Each structure stands twice: as structure tokens, then as C-alpha cells.
């Protein structure tokens, strides 16, 4: 076993990325404060060919040095748009045919491992503010509210960890991974 070189990884160029069919997911950041978390959203979205990111409210936007530090150039490959409000972004995504899935701990949430996305649909995954979570209005307008089950003493995961778990889960369940040649 040997570690693969950059050439052996055979990654797409930015131009190839932009032309490639995307994973039918959008990431929505609802008033996310940390620019490192925003950068992580870009980097994870690049890794999984996410269709786009919606940056909402107080969420920082590129170009910004702190976003770039974590994104490592993914702001150049991943499509993004800014919305004054998350509710406005949700309305637009719904018109574009996305099913809205908020990640929050509420009394009627469904555990992520129990949720099965339909392969022919597009999903917008909403992640909230590091302290206050997702705005209540957005939760009420969501098609699904999903929760990542946890076993320890802490009440939540860092948003970048939650995004990674959620995106991976959707990609696997929607059978979007291709076997290695």
C-alpha cells in the first residue's frame, strides 16, 4: 500500500469541475458566523461536486482571507450565491425543484440514518448559526427536519462536521458514488 500522488488522484481542474454534472444537492448556510466554517462548506462541496452553496444573512462571502484559508481554492470551483435572508433562499430553491432539509434538533426531527432521499430529487441541506441554530421560520418551511444522532454529553456538532456527515450520507444513499476503475 502506498499513498497516492496528486497526479494519481486524477482530480478535476476548475474548468472541468464547472462543466461536470453536479450532485443534486445545494448547501444553505443560515447566518453562519465563522468564516472557517464557510470555507469548510466550500471545500466539502467541492469534494462532492455539490451544485451550489447559498450564503445567507450574516454569513461571510468570498473573497475573504479567512474563508480561503479553509476553502483552499474551492471558492473558485463551487458555484455560490448570496441571499439577504435564508427564507428568500429557500423560496428560490423550492422554485428550482429542491426539497428542503434542515439539520436541527427539534421535537419532530427524523434521525439522518432513518431518512431515505429519493434518487430522482434534488435536496437543499440547511445548516444554521453556531449558537442559535436554524431560524425558526426556516424550520417551519422545511420539507424535512433531520438530526444527526449523538451519544455523548455535548448538544451539537461543529457545522463543518455536520455538513460532512450529512453530505456523505446523502451521496451514499442516493447511490452517487462511482466504483473505482
C-alpha positions in Angstrom: 0.0 0.0 0.0 1.3 3.4 -0.9 0.0 6.9 -0.6 -1.3 8.3 -3.9 0.4 11.3 -5.5 -1.5 14.3 -6.7 -1.3 13.0 -10.3 -2.5 9.6 -9.3 -5.6 11.1 -7.6 -6.6 12.4 -11.1 -8.6 15.4 -9.7 -10.6 17.7 -12.0 -9.3 21.1 -13.0 -11.6 24.1 -12.0 -12.7 24.3 -15.7 -13.5 20.5 -15.7 -15.4 20.8 -12.4 -17.6 23.6 -13.7 -18.5 21.5 -16.8 -19.2 18.3 -14.9 -22.7 17.1 -13.9 -23.2 18.0 -10.3 -24.5 16.1 -7.3 -28.2 17.2 -6.9 -27.5 18.9 -3.6 -27.4 22.6 -2.5 -25.9 23.7 0.8 -27.6 26.6 2.6 -25.8 28.4 5.4 -28.2 30.3 7.7 -26.4 33.1 9.4 -23.1 31.2 9.9 -20.6 33.4 11.8 -17.4 31.5 11.4 -15.5 32.2 8.2 -13.6 29.0 8.7 -17.0 27.1 8.7 -17.9 28.9 5.4 -14.5 27.9 3.9 -15.1 24.3 5.1 -18.5 24.4 3.3 -16.8 25.3 0.1 -14.1 22.6 0.4 -16.6 19.8 1.3 -18.9 21.0 -1.5 -16.0 20.8 -4.0 -15.1 17.3 -2.8 -18.6 16.0 -3.5 -19.4 18.1 -6.7 -22.3 20.0 -4.9 -24.5 22.0 -7.2 -24.2 25.3 -5.3 -23.9 27.0 -1.9 -26.4 29.7 -0.7 -24.8 32.1 1.8 -27.5 33.8 3.8 -27.8 36.8 6.2 -24.6 37.4 8.2 -22.8 34.5 6.5 -19.5 35.8 5.1 -18.8 35.7 1.4 -15.7 35.3 -0.8 -13.3 36.7 -1.4 -12.1 36.7 2.2 -8.7 35.6 3.5 -10.3 33.6 6.4 -12.6 31.7 4.0 -9.8 31.0 1.6 -7.6 29.6 4.4 -10.0 26.7 4.8 -11.5 26.5 1.3 -8.1 26.1 -0.3 -9.3 27.4 -3.6 -12.8 25.8 -3.6 -14.4 29.2 -3.9 -13.2 29.2 -7.5 -14.9 25.9 -8.4 -18.1 25.8 -6.4 -21.0 28.0 -7.6 -22.3 30.2 -4.8 -24.9 32.9 -4.3 -25.8 35.4 -1.5 -29.3 36.0 -0.1 -30.3 38.6 2.4 -32.5 36.1 4.1 -32.5 32.3 4.4 -36.2 32.3 3.8 -35.6 34.0 0.4 -33.0 31.4 -0.5 -35.4 28.6 0.5 -38.2 30.1 -1.7 -35.9 30.3 -4.7 -34.6 26.7 -4.1 -38.1 25.4 -3.9 -39.0 27.1 -7.2 -35.9 25.4 -8.7 -37.3 22.0 -7.5 -35.2 21.4 -4.4 -36.6 19.5 -1.4 -35.6 21.5 1.8 -34.0 19.5 4.6 -32.9 21.5 7.7 -30.5 19.9 10.1 -31.7 20.8 13.6 -32.7 19.2 16.9 -36.5 19.6 17.2 -39.3 17.5 18.7 -40.3 16.0 15.4 -36.9 15.6 13.7 -36.0 12.4 11.9 -32.6 10.8 12.6 -30.4 11.1 9.5 -29.8 7.3 9.4 -33.6 6.8 9.2 -34.2 9.2 6.3 -34.0 7.9 2.7 -33.8 10.5 0.0 -35.4 9.8 -3.3 -32.8 9.4 -6.1 -34.6 11.4 -8.7 -35.0 14.5 -6.5 -32.7 17.5 -5.6 -32.2 18.4 -2.0 -31.1 21.6 -0.2 -29.4 20.9 3.1 -29.7 23.8 5.5 -27.2 24.4 8.4 -27.6 27.1 11.0 -25.8 29.5 13.2 -23.2 28.1 15.5 -25.0 29.3 18.6 -28.7 29.7 17.7 -29.1 27.1 15.0 -31.5 27.5 12.1 -34.1 30.3 12.2 -37.5 29.0 13.4 -39.2 30.3 10.2 -36.9 28.3 8.1 -37.5 25.2 10.2 -41.3 25.6 9.8 -40.9 26.0 6.0 -38.7 22.9 5.6 -39.9 19.7 4.0 -37.9 17.6 6.4 -36.0 18.3 9.6 -33.2 15.9 10.1 -31.0 15.3 13.1 -27.6 13.6 13.4 -27.9 11.3 16.4 -25.3 11.8 19.1 -24.3 9.7 22.0 -22.1 11.9 24.3 -22.6 14.9 26.6 -22.4 17.7 24.0 -25.6 19.0 22.4 -24.3 19.6 18.9 -21.5 19.1 16.4 -19.5 21.7 14.7 -21.3 22.8 11.5 -18.4 21.7 9.3 -18.6 18.2 10.8 -22.4 18.1 10.4 -22.1 19.1 6.8 -19.5 16.4 6.1 -21.7 13.7 7.7 -24.9 14.9 6.0 -23.4 15.2 2.5 -21.7 11.9 2.7 -24.9 10.2 3.9 -27.0 11.7 1.0 -24.3 10.8 -1.6 -24.2 7.2 -0.4 -28.0 6.8 -0.1 -28.6 8.4 -3.5 -26.0 5.9 -4.9 -24.0 8.8 -6.5 -20.5 7.2 -5.9 -18.9 5.5 -8.8 -16.8 2.4 -8.3 -13.0 2.9 -8.8 -11.9 1.8 -12.3 
